[in-house]
Amino acid sequence: MVLVPVVNLDGRARVPIQMEAFRGRSNHVHEYFNCGAWPDGSLIGWPGVKRHIPLDFAQTQFPGGYPNDAGVNLMHDDFFGARQPETQALLDFVARERPDLLLNMHTGVAPRDYYARMHRPFTEPGLAETFDALYTLVHTALTRAGLQGSPDEAVEADPARAPRSIYNLDAVLGLHSGVLSVVLESPSHGYAGTNRQGVEARHSPDALLDTQLIAHAEAMTFLVESGGRAGWTPDA
C-alpha cells in the first residue's frame, strides 16, 4: 500500500490553517479558504470555481486552496494537452506501480445526508460489479461503526446510492493504467450538514479519521478476497 498525503501542495500551503473551528451549519469560512473570493469579498463558490481554469489570481481577493499556483484545479486539468506537473507525477506513478485500487479521499460530501459516500467511477463497464462489491463492503463497515446516516445496512450499503463521478482526474488515472480509481467524499469537522430527516449531522475529527481508516482497511480486505485487478474482468 502506498499513501500520497497531499497532491496539491500549492493549495495546501496557501490555506493558513490546519484545523478549522466548528461553525454550525455555516460553511462560509470553509468555502472562502477552499474556493476563494472575488475582490469584493463575494465567494467564488462551488461549482462556479470550475468555470475559471486557470484561475487568474490577480482577479481575486484570495484564490483559495482549490487550484495549484498555476491556477489549475488538478481534478479538471488539460489531460490531453499541457498537463500540470502534479497530474503528470500521478500518471507516472500509476503507470509505474500498476495499483489495483486507488482511493482518492476528498472533503466535499453533499450537505444533506451528510455522511461519507463513495462515488461510482467513470470507468470501463466491466468494473461496475467490482465497484458494487467494494461499495457494499466499505459502507457496511461504516454503517456498523455508526458512521452513516442510519443503522440500516440494506439502505446505507446499497451501491445504487453511489453518486456518479464525471470525467475527471480519477477517470484519467483509471483509463491510463486500469486501476479502479474511486473517490470517497467525506464531511468536514468545520461545519455540519443534516441527515435525511433534516437533523444536524456533526462530525468530529476523530470520526472522520475513523471513516478513512475503515475505508482503507476494508479496501485491503476487498483486494485480498477478490484477487485484485487481474481477477475482476477475466474475460476482457
Secondary structure by P-SEA (a helix, b strand, c coil): cccccccaaaaaaaccccccccccccaaaaaaaacccccccccccaaaaaacccccccccccccccccccccccccccccccccaaaaaaaaaaaaacccbbbbbbccccccccccccccccccccaaaaaaaaaaaaaaaaaaaccccccccccccccccbbbbcccaaaaaaaacccbbbbbbbbbcccccccccccbbbbcaaaaaaaaaaaaaaaaaaaaaacccccccccc
